[in-house]
Amino acid sequence: MIRSELVQKIADENPHLYQRDVERIVTTIFDEIIEAMASGDRVELRGFGAFSVKQRDARVGRNPRTGESVKVEEKHVPFFKTGKLLRDRLNGKS
């Protein structure tokens, strides 16, 4: 599902809301999650999962084409861990 499909589904299920308001709500939620993660916080949505940021240390990598050693800088990457309810529903458990 992409963002526009999510907005459309929410708008369809809530006819009392304008689509532009639903778009603003979805954008605000995503922006808040991004801001929290950018400041190093963890975002937990009960029953769905938790978003966090993991740090990858600097290392020496290898260019697969040439075999040449390449320095890879330290970086932060987003990480998502599913919640128990989501995991159970994906595996057919109610």
PDB file as gemmi writes it, atoms N, CA and C in Angstrom:
CRYST1    1.000    1.000    1.000  90.00  90.00  90.00 P 1                      
ATOM      1  N   MET A   1       0.850  -1.178   0.000  1.00  0.00           N  
ATOM      2  CA  MET A   1       0.000   0.000   0.000  1.00  0.00           C  
ATOM      3  C   MET A   1       0.897   1.242   0.000  1.00  0.00           C  
ATOM      4  N   ILE A   2       0.556   2.189  -0.829  1.00  0.00           N  
ATOM      5  CA  ILE A   2       1.308   3.435  -0.865  1.00  0.00           C  
ATOM      6  C   ILE A   2       0.521   4.524  -0.152  1.00  0.00           C  
ATOM      7  N   ARG A   3       1.172   5.655   0.085  1.00  0.00           N  
ATOM      8  CA  ARG A   3       0.578   6.725   0.878  1.00  0.00           C  
ATOM      9  C   ARG A   3      -0.777   7.172   0.318  1.00  0.00           C  
ATOM     10  N   SER A   4      -0.878   7.352  -0.992  1.00  0.00           N  
ATOM     11  CA  SER A   4      -2.138   7.821  -1.578  1.00  0.00           C  
ATOM     12  C   SER A   4      -3.261   6.801  -1.375  1.00  0.00           C  
ATOM     13  N   GLU A   5      -2.928   5.505  -1.414  1.00  0.00           N  
ATOM     14  CA  GLU A   5      -3.941   4.467  -1.161  1.00  0.00           C  
ATOM     15  C   GLU A   5      -4.386   4.506   0.300  1.00  0.00           C  
ATOM     16  N   LEU A   6      -3.455   4.752   1.200  1.00  0.00           N  
ATOM     17  CA  LEU A   6      -3.797   4.868   2.620  1.00  0.00           C  
ATOM     18  C   LEU A   6      -4.730   6.049   2.852  1.00  0.00           C  
ATOM     19  N   VAL A   7      -4.387   7.187   2.258  1.00  0.00           N  
ATOM     20  CA  VAL A   7      -5.229   8.383   2.392  1.00  0.00           C  
ATOM     21  C   VAL A   7      -6.622   8.102   1.838  1.00  0.00           C  
ATOM     22  N   GLN A   8      -6.696   7.466   0.677  1.00  0.00           N  
ATOM     23  CA  GLN A   8      -7.991   7.178   0.056  1.00  0.00           C  
ATOM     24  C   GLN A   8      -8.822   6.233   0.923  1.00  0.00           C  
ATOM     25  N   LYS A   9      -8.194   5.207   1.483  1.00  0.00           N  
ATOM     26  CA  LYS A   9      -8.908   4.239   2.327  1.00  0.00           C  
ATOM     27  C   LYS A   9      -9.466   4.917   3.573  1.00  0.00           C  
ATOM     28  N   ILE A  10      -8.667   5.758   4.206  1.00  0.00           N  
ATOM     29  CA  ILE A  10      -9.129   6.472   5.409  1.00  0.00           C  
ATOM     30  C   ILE A  10     -10.265   7.424   5.044  1.00  0.00           C  
ATOM     31  N   ALA A  11     -10.124   8.121   3.924  1.00  0.00           N  
ATOM     32  CA  ALA A  11     -11.174   9.055   3.485  1.00  0.00           C  
ATOM     33  C   ALA A  11     -12.465   8.309   3.170  1.00  0.00           C  
ATOM     34  N   ASP A  12     -12.362   7.148   2.534  1.00  0.00           N  
ATOM     35  CA  ASP A  12     -13.552   6.353   2.212  1.00  0.00           C  
ATOM     36  C   ASP A  12     -14.263   5.853   3.465  1.00  0.00           C  
ATOM     37  N   GLU A  13     -13.491   5.480   4.478  1.00  0.00           N  
ATOM     38  CA  GLU A  13     -14.074   4.958   5.718  1.00  0.00           C  
ATOM     39  C   GLU A  13     -14.579   6.060   6.638  1.00  0.00           C  
ATOM     40  N   ASN A  14     -14.202   7.309   6.356  1.00  0.00           N  
ATOM     41  CA  ASN A  14     -14.621   8.445   7.176  1.00  0.00           C  
ATOM     42  C   ASN A  14     -15.168   9.548   6.271  1.00  0.00           C  
ATOM     43  N   PRO A  15     -16.390   9.360   5.759  1.00  0.00           N  
ATOM     44  CA  PRO A  15     -16.936  10.326   4.800  1.00  0.00           C  
ATOM     45  C   PRO A  15     -17.149  11.723   5.385  1.00  0.00           C  
ATOM     46  N   HIS A  16     -17.139  11.850   6.705  1.00  0.00           N  
ATOM     47  CA  HIS A  16     -17.308  13.160   7.325  1.00  0.00           C  
ATOM     48  C   HIS A  16     -16.037  14.005   7.262  1.00  0.00           C  
ATOM     49  N   LEU A  17     -14.902  13.397   6.830  1.00  0.00           N  
ATOM     50  CA  LEU A  17     -13.635  14.120   6.703  1.00  0.00           C  
ATOM     51  C   LEU A  17     -13.353  14.431   5.241  1.00  0.00           C  
ATOM     52  N   TYR A  18     -12.840  15.628   4.995  1.00  0.00           N  
ATOM     53  CA  TYR A  18     -12.405  15.983   3.650  1.00  0.00           C  
ATOM     54  C   TYR A  18     -11.105  15.255   3.343  1.00  0.00           C  
ATOM     55  N   GLN A  19     -10.893  14.935   2.072  1.00  0.00           N  
ATOM     56  CA  GLN A  19      -9.678  14.213   1.678  1.00  0.00           C  
ATOM     57  C   GLN A  19      -8.435  15.041   1.997  1.00  0.00           C  
ATOM     58  N   ARG A  20      -8.496  16.368   1.806  1.00  0.00           N  
ATOM     59  CA  ARG A  20      -7.326  17.208   2.090  1.00  0.00           C  
ATOM     60  C   ARG A  20      -6.971  17.164   3.577  1.00  0.00           C  
ATOM     61  N   ASP A  21      -7.993  17.021   4.455  1.00  0.00           N  
ATOM     62  CA  ASP A  21      -7.732  16.916   5.886  1.00  0.00           C  
ATOM     63  C   ASP A  21      -7.081  15.568   6.216  1.00  0.00           C  
ATOM     64  N   VAL A  22      -7.545  14.510   5.572  1.00  0.00           N  
ATOM     65  CA  VAL A  22      -6.958  13.180   5.777  1.00  0.00           C  
ATOM     66  C   VAL A  22      -5.502  13.199   5.326  1.00  0.00           C  
ATOM     67  N   GLU A  23      -5.220  13.837   4.177  1.00  0.00           N  
ATOM     68  CA  GLU A  23      -3.840  13.937   3.690  1.00  0.00           C  
ATOM     69  C   GLU A  23      -2.966  14.664   4.706  1.00  0.00           C  
ATOM     70  N   ARG A  24      -3.491  15.734   5.282  1.00  0.00           N  
ATOM     71  CA  ARG A  24      -2.751  16.507   6.281  1.00  0.00           C  
ATOM     72  C   ARG A  24      -2.488  15.665   7.533  1.00  0.00           C  
ATOM     73  N   ILE A  25      -3.466  14.869   7.954  1.00  0.00           N  
ATOM     74  CA  ILE A  25      -3.320  14.005   9.124  1.00  0.00           C  
ATOM     75  C   ILE A  25      -2.236  12.962   8.882  1.00  0.00           C  
ATOM     76  N   VAL A  26      -2.304  12.279   7.741  1.00  0.00           N  
ATOM     77  CA  VAL A  26      -1.319  11.234   7.415  1.00  0.00           C  
ATOM     78  C   VAL A  26       0.081  11.840   7.319  1.00  0.00           C  
ATOM     79  N   THR A  27       0.197  12.985   6.648  1.00  0.00           N  
ATOM     80  CA  THR A  27       1.495  13.650   6.510  1.00  0.00           C  
ATOM     81  C   THR A  27       2.046  14.056   7.873  1.00  0.00           C  
ATOM     82  N   THR A  28       1.188  14.566   8.735  1.00  0.00           N  
ATOM     83  CA  THR A  28       1.622  14.980  10.073  1.00  0.00           C  
ATOM     84  C   THR A  28       2.121  13.791  10.871  1.00  0.00           C  
ATOM     85  N   ILE A  29       1.428  12.670  10.803  1.00  0.00           N  
ATOM     86  CA  ILE A  29       1.856  11.467  11.530  1.00  0.00           C  
ATOM     87  C   ILE A  29       3.221  11.015  11.041  1.00  0.00           C  
ATOM     88  N   PHE A  30       3.392  10.923   9.723  1.00  0.00           N  
ATOM     89  CA  PHE A  30       4.680  10.497   9.175  1.00  0.00           C  
ATOM     90  C   PHE A  30       5.785  11.482   9.525  1.00  0.00           C  
ATOM     91  N   ASP A  31       5.492  12.785   9.447  1.00  0.00           N  
ATOM     92  CA  ASP A  31       6.494  13.801   9.790  1.00  0.00           C  
ATOM     93  C   ASP A  31       6.933  13.692  11.245  1.00  0.00           C  
ATOM     94  N   GLU A  32       5.973  13.429  12.135  1.00  0.00           N  
ATOM     95  CA  GLU A  32       6.311  13.294  13.563  1.00  0.00           C  
ATOM     96  C   GLU A  32       7.180  12.065  13.817  1.00  0.00           C  
ATOM     97  N   ILE A  33       6.879  10.968  13.124  1.00  0.00           N  
ATOM     98  CA  ILE A  33       7.703   9.753  13.255  1.00  0.00           C  
ATOM     99  C   ILE A  33       9.122  10.043  12.763  1.00  0.00           C  
ATOM    100  N   ILE A  34       9.234  10.717  11.623  1.00  0.00           N  
ATOM    101  CA  ILE A  34      10.548  11.050  11.068  1.00  0.00           C  
ATOM    102  C   ILE A  34      11.319  11.974  12.007  1.00  0.00           C  
ATOM    103  N   GLU A  35      10.652  12.996  12.543  1.00  0.00           N  
ATOM    104  CA  GLU A  35      11.311  13.927  13.462  1.00  0.00           C  
ATOM    105  C   GLU A  35      11.818  13.220  14.704  1.00  0.00           C  
ATOM    106  N   ALA A  36      10.990  12.347  15.263  1.00  0.00           N  
ATOM    107  CA  ALA A  36      11.382  11.619  16.470  1.00  0.00           C  
ATOM    108  C   ALA A  36      12.591  10.736  16.187  1.00  0.00           C  
ATOM    109  N   MET A  37      12.578  10.039  15.060  1.00  0.00           N  
ATOM    110  CA  MET A  37      13.701   9.175  14.723  1.00  0.00           C  
ATOM    111  C   MET A  37      14.960   9.985  14.428  1.00  0.00           C  
ATOM    112  N   ALA A  38      14.802  11.146  13.795  1.00  0.00           N  
ATOM    113  CA  ALA A  38      15.948  12.000  13.484  1.00  0.00           C  
ATOM    114  C   ALA A  38      16.623  12.499  14.760  1.00  0.00           C  
ATOM    115  N   SER A  39      15.838  12.662  15.825  1.00  0.00           N  
ATOM    116  CA  SER A  39      16.432  13.104  17.092  1.00  0.00           C  
ATOM    117  C   SER A  39      16.868  11.922  17.955  1.00  0.00           C  
ATOM    118  N   GLY A  40      16.788  10.709  17.406  1.00  0.00           N  
ATOM    119  CA  GLY A  40      17.288   9.525  18.109  1.00  0.00           C  
ATOM    120  C   GLY A  40      16.270   8.820  18.975  1.00  0.00           C  
ATOM    121  N   ASP A  41      15.022   9.272  18.949  1.00  0.00           N  
ATOM    122  CA  ASP A  41      13.982   8.642  19.766  1.00  0.00           C  
ATOM    123  C   ASP A  41      13.437   7.389  19.093  1.00  0.00           C  
ATOM    124  N   ARG A  42      12.793   6.563  19.889  1.00  0.00           N  
ATOM    125  CA  ARG A  42      12.145   5.340  19.415  1.00  0.00           C  
ATOM    126  C   ARG A  42      10.653   5.626  19.323  1.00  0.00           C  
ATOM    127  N   VAL A  43      10.000   5.151  18.277  1.00  0.00           N  
ATOM    128  CA  VAL A  43       8.557   5.360  18.096  1.00  0.00           C  
ATOM    129  C   VAL A  43       7.881   3.998  18.142  1.00  0.00           C  
ATOM    130  N   GLU A  44       6.986   3.829  19.116  1.00  0.00           N  
ATOM    131  CA  GLU A  44       6.304   2.546  19.270  1.00  0.00           C  
ATOM    132  C   GLU A  44       4.816   2.712  19.022  1.00  0.00           C  
ATOM    133  N   LEU A  45       4.282   1.878  18.129  1.00  0.00           N  
ATOM    134  CA  LEU A  45       2.849   1.847  17.856  1.00  0.00           C  
ATOM    135  C   LEU A  45       2.357   0.491  18.348  1.00  0.00           C  
ATOM    136  N   ARG A  46       1.701   0.467  19.493  1.00  0.00           N  
ATOM    137  CA  ARG A  46       1.287  -0.786  20.137  1.00  0.00           C  
ATOM    138  C   ARG A  46       0.518  -1.681  19.186  1.00  0.00           C  
ATOM    139  N   GLY A  47       0.893  -2.945  19.152  1.00  0.00           N  
ATOM    140  CA  GLY A  47       0.242  -3.919  18.300  1.00  0.00           C  
ATOM    141  C   GLY A  47       0.765  -3.919  16.870  1.00  0.00           C  
ATOM    142  N   PHE A  48       1.477  -2.870  16.488  1.00  0.00           N  
ATOM    143  CA  PHE A  48       2.008  -2.775  15.122  1.00  0.00           C  
ATOM    144  C   PHE A  48       3.507  -3.008  15.114  1.00  0.00           C  
ATOM    145  N   GLY A  49       4.232  -2.192  15.876  1.00  0.00           N  
ATOM    146  CA  GLY A  49       5.677  -2.362  15.921  1.00  0.00           C  
ATOM    147  C   GLY A  49       6.370  -1.118  16.430  1.00  0.00           C  
ATOM    148  N   ALA A  50       7.694  -1.153  16.362  1.00  0.00           N  
ATOM    149  CA  ALA A  50       8.490  -0.044  16.864  1.00  0.00           C  
ATOM    150  C   ALA A  50       9.536   0.349  15.826  1.00  0.00           C  
ATOM    151  N   PHE A  51       9.660   1.650  15.624  1.00  0.00           N  
ATOM    152  CA  PHE A  51      10.672   2.212  14.749  1.00  0.00           C  
ATOM    153  C   PHE A  51      11.807   2.734  15.618  1.00  0.00           C  
ATOM    154  N   SER A  52      13.025   2.448  15.220  1.00  0.00           N  
ATOM    155  CA  SER A  52      14.174   2.977  15.944  1.00  0.00           C  
ATOM    156  C   SER A  52      15.295   3.237  14.948  1.00  0.00           C  
ATOM    157  N   VAL A  53      16.379   3.811  15.453  1.00  0.00           N  
ATOM    158  CA  VAL A  53      17.531   4.118  14.616  1.00  0.00           C  
ATOM    159  C   VAL A  53      18.711   3.323  15.143  1.00  0.00           C  
ATOM    160  N   LYS A  54      19.396   2.635  14.252  1.00  0.00           N  
ATOM    161  CA  LYS A  54      20.592   1.890  14.628  1.00  0.00           C  
ATOM    162  C   LYS A  54      21.795   2.553  13.986  1.00  0.00           C  
ATOM    163  N   GLN A  55      22.903   2.496  14.690  1.00  0.00           N  
ATOM    164  CA  GLN A  55      24.133   3.090  14.181  1.00  0.00           C  
ATOM    165  C   GLN A  55      25.028   1.999  13.606  1.00  0.00           C  
ATOM    166  N   ARG A  56      25.503   2.231  12.410  1.00  0.00           N  
ATOM    167  CA  ARG A  56      26.463   1.315  11.804  1.00  0.00           C  
ATOM    168  C   ARG A  56      27.823   1.985  11.868  1.00  0.00           C  
ATOM    169  N   ASP A  57      28.786   1.310  12.431  1.00  0.00           N  
ATOM    170  CA  ASP A  57      30.125   1.867  12.581  1.00  0.00           C  
ATOM    171  C   ASP A  57      30.829   1.983  11.239  1.00  0.00           C  
ATOM    172  N   ALA A  58      31.834   2.847  11.220  1.00  0.00           N  
ATOM    173  CA  ALA A  58      32.668   2.985  10.026  1.00  0.00           C  
ATOM    174  C   ALA A  58      33.421   1.665   9.821  1.00  0.00           C  
ATOM    175  N   ARG A  59      33.679   1.335   8.562  1.00  0.00           N  
ATOM    176  CA  ARG A  59      34.371   0.086   8.273  1.00  0.00           C  
ATOM    177  C   ARG A  59      35.072   0.196   6.930  1.00  0.00           C  
ATOM    178  N   VAL A  60      35.848  -0.798   6.628  1.00  0.00           N  
ATOM    179  CA  VAL A  60      36.477  -0.860   5.316  1.00  0.00           C  
ATOM    180  C   VAL A  60      35.694  -1.865   4.491  1.00  0.00           C  
ATOM    181  N   GLY A  61      35.119  -1.399   3.382  1.00  0.00           N  
ATOM    182  CA  GLY A  61      34.339  -2.255   2.506  1.00  0.00           C  
ATOM    183  C   GLY A  61      35.141  -2.597   1.260  1.00  0.00           C  
ATOM    184  N   ARG A  62      34.460  -3.197   0.320  1.00  0.00           N  
ATOM    185  CA  ARG A  62      35.128  -3.605  -0.914  1.00  0.00           C  
ATOM    186  C   ARG A  62      34.229  -3.265  -2.085  1.00  0.00           C  
ATOM    187  N   ASN A  63      34.806  -2.645  -3.120  1.00  0.00           N  
ATOM    188  CA  ASN A  63      34.071  -2.366  -4.341  1.00  0.00           C  
ATOM    189  C   ASN A  63      33.924  -3.699  -5.084  1.00  0.00           C  
ATOM    190  N   PRO A  64      32.677  -4.177  -5.293  1.00  0.00           N  
ATOM    191  CA  PRO A  64      32.499  -5.493  -5.908  1.00  0.00           C  
ATOM    192  C   PRO A  64      32.992  -5.576  -7.362  1.00  0.00           C  
ATOM    193  N   ARG A  65      33.045  -4.458  -8.057  1.00  0.00           N  
ATOM    194  CA  ARG A  65      33.512  -4.468  -9.450  1.00  0.00           C  
ATOM    195  C   ARG A  65      35.014  -4.606  -9.564  1.00  0.00           C  
ATOM    196  N   THR A  66      35.706  -3.792  -8.743  1.00  0.00           N  
ATOM    197  CA  THR A  66      37.162  -3.744  -8.881  1.00  0.00           C  
ATOM    198  C   THR A  66      37.901  -4.527  -7.804  1.00  0.00           C  
ATOM    199  N   GLY A  67      37.210  -4.828  -6.708  1.00  0.00           N  
ATOM    200  CA  GLY A  67      37.869  -5.508  -5.595  1.00  0.00           C  
ATOM    201  C   GLY A  67      38.670  -4.553  -4.725  1.00  0.00           C  
ATOM    202  N   GLU A  68      38.645  -3.279  -5.067  1.00  0.00           N  
ATOM    203  CA  GLU A  68      39.395  -2.258  -4.346  1.00  0.00           C  
ATOM    204  C   GLU A  68      38.763  -1.998  -2.974  1.00  0.00           C  
ATOM    205  N   SER A  69      39.598  -1.771  -1.950  1.00  0.00           N  
ATOM    206  CA  SER A  69      39.106  -1.438  -0.610  1.00  0.00           C  
ATOM    207  C   SER A  69      38.565  -0.015  -0.610  1.00  0.00           C  
ATOM    208  N   VAL A  70      37.434   0.169   0.076  1.00  0.00           N  
ATOM    209  CA  VAL A  70      36.775   1.469   0.133  1.00  0.00           C  
ATOM    210  C   VAL A  70      36.394   1.750   1.581  1.00  0.00           C  
ATOM    211  N   LYS A  71      36.632   2.997   2.025  1.00  0.00           N  
ATOM    212  CA  LYS A  71      36.208   3.394   3.367  1.00  0.00           C  
ATOM    213  C   LYS A  71      34.710   3.661   3.360  1.00  0.00           C  
ATOM    214  N   VAL A  72      33.989   3.046   4.284  1.00  0.00           N  
ATOM    215  CA  VAL A  72      32.552   3.289   4.435  1.00  0.00           C  
ATOM    216  C   VAL A  72      32.380   4.032   5.748  1.00  0.00           C  
ATOM    217  N   GLU A  73      31.785   5.229   5.673  1.00  0.00           N  
ATOM    218  CA  GLU A  73      31.629   6.054   6.869  1.00  0.00           C  
ATOM    219  C   GLU A  73      30.545   5.508   7.798  1.00  0.00           C  
ATOM    220  N   GLU A  74      30.614   5.955   9.046  1.00  0.00           N  
ATOM    221  CA  GLU A  74      29.578   5.625  10.031  1.00  0.00           C  
ATOM    222  C   GLU A  74      28.259   6.199   9.541  1.00  0.00           C  
ATOM    223  N   LYS A  75      27.172   5.461   9.778  1.00  0.00           N  
ATOM    224  CA  LYS A  75      25.864   5.975   9.378  1.00  0.00           C  
ATOM    225  C   LYS A  75      24.773   5.464  10.298  1.00  0.00           C  
ATOM    226  N   HIS A  76      23.649   6.161  10.249  1.00  0.00           N  
ATOM    227  CA  HIS A  76      22.474   5.776  11.020  1.00  0.00           C  
ATOM    228  C   HIS A  76      21.435   5.242  10.042  1.00  0.00           C  
ATOM    229  N   VAL A  77      20.816   4.125  10.397  1.00  0.00           N  
ATOM    230  CA  VAL A  77      19.827   3.501   9.520  1.00  0.00           C  
ATOM    231  C   VAL A  77      18.534   3.244  10.297  1.00  0.00           C  
ATOM    232  N   PRO A  78      17.375   3.398   9.628  1.00  0.00           N  
ATOM    233  CA  PRO A  78      16.105   3.114  10.300  1.00  0.00           C  
ATOM    234  C   PRO A  78      15.939   1.606  10.485  1.00  0.00           C  
ATOM    235  N   PHE A  79      15.272   1.245  11.577  1.00  0.00           N  
ATOM    236  CA  PHE A  79      15.047  -0.162  11.897  1.00  0.00           C  
ATOM    237  C   PHE A  79      13.606  -0.302  12.376  1.00  0.00           C  
ATOM    238  N   PHE A  80      12.932  -1.370  11.924  1.00  0.00           N  
ATOM    239  CA  PHE A  80      11.553  -1.618  12.337  1.00  0.00           C  
ATOM    240  C   PHE A  80      11.448  -3.014  12.917  1.00  0.00           C  
ATOM    241  N   LYS A  81      10.873  -3.112  14.095  1.00  0.00           N  
ATOM    242  CA  LYS A  81      10.635  -4.409  14.721  1.00  0.00           C  
ATOM    243  C   LYS A  81       9.127  -4.578  14.869  1.00  0.00           C  
ATOM    244  N   THR A  82       8.595  -5.672  14.320  1.00  0.00           N  
ATOM    245  CA  THR A  82       7.152  -5.884  14.363  1.00  0.00           C  
ATOM    246  C   THR A  82       6.685  -6.162  15.788  1.00  0.00           C  
ATOM    247  N   GLY A  83       5.441  -5.770  16.051  1.00  0.00           N  
ATOM    248  CA  GLY A  83       4.821  -6.062  17.323  1.00  0.00           C  
ATOM    249  C   GLY A  83       4.240  -7.469  17.309  1.00  0.00           C  
ATOM    250  N   LYS A  84       3.943  -7.988  18.483  1.00  0.00           N  
ATOM    251  CA  LYS A  84       3.434  -9.362  18.602  1.00  0.00           C  
ATOM    252  C   LYS A  84       2.107  -9.547  17.863  1.00  0.00           C  
ATOM    253  N   LEU A  85       1.204  -8.582  17.978  1.00  0.00           N  
ATOM    254  CA  LEU A  85      -0.107  -8.683  17.316  1.00  0.00           C  
ATOM    255  C   LEU A  85       0.058  -8.758  15.793  1.00  0.00           C  
ATOM    256  N   LEU A  86       0.907  -7.922  15.225  1.00  0.00           N  
ATOM    257  CA  LEU A  86       1.138  -7.947  13.780  1.00  0.00           C  
ATOM    258  C   LEU A  86       1.770  -9.268  13.356  1.00  0.00           C  
ATOM    259  N   ARG A  87       2.749  -9.723  14.098  1.00  0.00           N  
ATOM    260  CA  ARG A  87       3.416 -10.999  13.797  1.00  0.00           C  
ATOM    261  C   ARG A  87       2.416 -12.146  13.826  1.00  0.00           C  
ATOM    262  N   ASP A  88       1.567 -12.169  14.847  1.00  0.00           N  
ATOM    263  CA  ASP A  88       0.561 -13.225  14.975  1.00  0.00           C  
ATOM    264  C   ASP A  88      -0.434 -13.203  13.815  1.00  0.00           C  
ATOM    265  N   ARG A  89      -0.881 -12.005  13.416  1.00  0.00           N  
ATOM    266  CA  ARG A  89      -1.848 -11.911  12.309  1.00  0.00           C  
ATOM    267  C   ARG A  89      -1.225 -12.332  10.983  1.00  0.00           C  
ATOM    268  N   LEU A  90       0.040 -12.027  10.794  1.00  0.00           N  
ATOM    269  CA  LEU A  90       0.730 -12.439   9.563  1.00  0.00           C  
ATOM    270  C   LEU A  90       0.890 -13.955   9.497  1.00  0.00           C  
ATOM    271  N   ASN A  91       0.979 -14.582  10.657  1.00  0.00           N  
ATOM    272  CA  ASN A  91       1.174 -16.025  10.712  1.00  0.00           C  
ATOM    273  C   ASN A  91      -0.128 -16.789  10.904  1.00  0.00           C  
ATOM    274  N   GLY A  92      -1.268 -16.127  10.694  1.00  0.00           N  
ATOM    275  CA  GLY A  92      -2.563 -16.791  10.739  1.00  0.00           C  
ATOM    276  C   GLY A  92      -3.111 -17.069  12.112  1.00  0.00           C  
ATOM    277  N   LYS A  93      -2.519 -16.488  13.130  1.00  0.00           N  
ATOM    278  CA  LYS A  93      -3.052 -16.669  14.487  1.00  0.00           C  
ATOM    279  C   LYS A  93      -3.935 -15.486  14.799  1.00  0.00           C  
ATOM    280  N   SER A  94      -5.046 -15.731  15.423  1.00  0.00           N  
ATOM    281  CA  SER A  94      -5.963 -14.633  15.753  1.00  0.00           C  
ATOM    282  C   SER A  94      -5.535 -14.030  17.010  1.00  0.00           C  
TER     283      SER A  94                                                      
END                                                                             
